[in-house]
Amino acid sequence: MSNTISMEKLIDWGKFVKVAYEMYAQNHLSPVVPTDFPTGWELVANLTMIPRLEKLKEREFAGYIARSTDNPLHQAVVIRGTESALDWLADFEFVLETFHEVPNGGKTERGFTNLYRSMMVEYADASLPSQSLMDSIDTLPQGTELLVTGHSLGSSLATLHAFLAGSKNIDVELVTFASPRVGDKLFVEAFQRMNIPNTRVYNKPDIVPQVPVEIAGYHHLEPGLEINSTLFPIKHSIPCYHALSTYLYVLGDTDANISKCQATPS
């Protein structure tokens, strides 16, 4: 199911993901909440995960859960991508395996799936015990409205989380930036049967949304919302095509910091 979402809202959710990157840069499992944390939202929990690509499988900060101060039943699950997309693309096997968590849910990419299964929720309220992100769905208050968003690798994890939440009849919406393909045709069909509002933004020259390839059995959630950074003063480079700042700039975010990717006038 596609979703008619305004550019302003897309930029807002992209900024949520930008904050997750800022928190990750603090190199701490429980980073300090940055000053540009979204207005009107409060931190509920940090998310952690164990990347399979690291030589030492150390748990690291993955994102956060926020709650609207106006409507506590409105929550956002925000998942960062990786700083080096090319590295994880080179290392992932892109092998499909059955996503057992959802009956008849098709197959999903093994690396993404195992990473999602490793994700833990560390609540800001110290009296609440940690739990897996998957299990946290079962503890959501009745009537919760969930928005799940991510960039790059984080988009694949966000997609799996929205899929699992939707299978449990949670009111969930998915917004992703630069998402790779996550699963096979049966996965996409199962996802779309749930009628989850889904906005998948991709930059035309970005290589990440082009993998894993369809010939290997992978399919995208459709439709996608295409943007094209080659029509803007953005450097022609793989990292700049993929950067979240590029996505925000092309979407119309006048505050997007593209200093590293701004093309110099010829």
N, C-alpha and C positions, 0 to 999 in steps of 0.2 A: 504494500500500500504506500503510495507516495503521499507527501504531505505538503500543503501549501503553507510555507513558513516564510516570513519576511526576511529580507537581507539584514535588517537591523537585528532580528532575533538570531540569525546565523552568526553574525558578528559577536553578539553577546555570548553565545555558547562557545565560539572560538576563543574568546577572552577567558572563559572559565578554564579551558584547556591550557592556555598560556600561563595562567596562575599555577597549574600543576607542574609545568616545566620549571617555573621559578622556584617552586618548593623543592623539586628534585635537585636543583642546582646547589641547594644548601648541603647536599651530601649527608643527610641525616634521616633516619627512619621516621622521626617526629619533628619535621621542620617547623619553624616559626611561621605563623600565618602572615603572609605579606600584606603590605599596606593597601595594595590594589585588589585585595580579595573582593569578590563581587558584592556590591552594595545591596543590602536587603537580604543577605544570606549569611548563615553561620555554619561554621565547621562542625560536622557531626563526628567524623572519623577520618583517619588516614587509611589509605590502601597500600598494602605491600605485596610484593611478588618475588619469586625466585627465577630469574632468567636462566634458561637452560644453556645459554651461550657462554656464560661466565665460567672461567676455569675453576674458580672457587664459587660454589653455588651459594652465594650470600643473598639474604633477603634484602630488598631495597624498596625505596619509596616508589609507588606506582600511580598515585593519584589521591583523590579524596571524595568523601560524600558530604554534600552540603544540604542545608534545609532552609527553606524560605522563612524569614521571620514573620511575614504576614500570614502565611499558610503553612504550618508545620507539616502538613500532609503532602506538600510539594517538595520532593527531594531530587537532587541531581547526583549522579555517579559520574565522576570525571576521571578519565584515564589518559595519562601522557603517552607519547610515543617514545621512540629511542632517539638518542642524540646522533646516532650513526646508522641511518636506515640501510646503507649499502652493506654494512657489516652483517646485520642480521639477515638480510636477504641472501647473502652469500652462504650463510651457515645453515639456514633452515632447509629441511629435507623436502618440504612440500609434499608430504605423504598424507593421504586422506585416511581417516579412521572414523568409526561410528561414534556419533555424539550420543552416548547412552543416557545422558541426563534428560533428554527429551524423547519420549517414545515416537518412533517413526520420524526422527528428526534429521535423517540423512547423515552424511559424513562431513567432517570439518577437518581443517589442516591440523596435523598432529602437534606441531610446535605451538601454534596459537592456543590449541585446546589444553595442552599440558600447562602452559603458562597461566591460562585462565583458572585452571583447577588449583594452581598454587596460590591464588590471590587470597589475602586475609584482610579482615576489617579490624582496625585498631581504634576503638572508640575514644573520643575525647573525654567522655565520662569514664573515669578510671574504675568505677564500680561495675561497669559492664564488661564481661569477658570478651576476649577476642573470638572471632569466629570466621569461617571461610566466607568469601563474598557470595558464593553460591547459597550457602545456608542462610545468609542474611535476608534473602528474599522471603523466607518463611516467617521471619520475625517482623516484617513490615506491618505497621498499623493498618487496619482495614480502611480502605478509601485512599490509600497512598497513590499519588500521581508521580511517576518516576520518569525522569529524563536522563538518558544515558548518552554520553558524548565522549569522543576521543579523536586523536590524530595519529595517523600512520599505524604502527603496530598497535597503539592504544585503540584504534578504530576496530580492529579485529576482535579485541577483548570486549569492547563495548557492544559489538554486534552479538557476541555469544551471550553476554549478560542480558541484553534486551530479549534475546530469543528464549532464554530460560525463564525470565520474568513473565514474558507473554504466555508461555506454556502453563504458568500457574495463575493465569487470569489477573495478573497485575496490570493496571492501567499504565502502560509504558510507551515512551516515544524515543526514537533513536536519531541522533544527529552525528554524522561522521565526516571527517576531513582526511582526504588522501588514504582511503582504506584500500588495502589489498583485497583480493578475493578471499573469502573465508571458508566456503564450503562448496559442496557439489549441487547438482540440479535439484535433488530431493530435499536438501537443506533449504535452498531458496524457496522451493514450493511450500515447504512446511512453515517457513517464516512468514510467507505472504498469506497463508491461510489464516494466520493469527490477526491479520489486519492491523499490524503495528505501524503507526505513522513513522515513516523513515525518510530522512533526507541525507543522501550520500553525495557530498561535494568532492569533485575531483578536478585537478588542473590538467588540461589536455596533454602537455608535454611531460608530466610527472610519470616516472617509470613505476612507482610503487603500486598505483591502482591497476597496472597492467600485468601484475603477477599475483598468485601463480597463474600460469597460462590456461586458457580454456581447453587446449588440447589435452591437458592433464586431468580434465574432468571438473575444473573449477568454474563457478559462475558468480556473477555479481548480483546483489540485490538491485533490482531495477524499479523505477528509472533512476539514473544518476543526474546530478546537476553539474553540468560542465562549466568551468571557467577556463580562461586562457591567458596565462601570464605573459605570453609572447607578444601580446598586444599592449603591454605596459612596460615602463622603463625598469625591467627586471633583468639581471644578468642571465645569459643563456648557459646555465650550469645545472647539473643534476641536483646538487644540494639546494640550490635556490628555487628550482621548480617545485621542490618537495617541502620547503620550509613553511611552517605554520604562519609565520609573519607574511610570507608571500600570499598565502590563501586569504588572510585577513585584509591585506592591502587591495587585492583584486576585488574582493567582495565590497570594498568601499570604506574600510576602517581607516580614517584619516590619522589615527594615532599609531598605526602599525609601524614598528621599527624595521625598516628594510635597509638600514645603513650597510649591512654586509652584502646585500644582494642588489642594491640600486645600480643600474647601469649608468656608466659615465657617458655624457653626450659626446657623440663622434664629431 
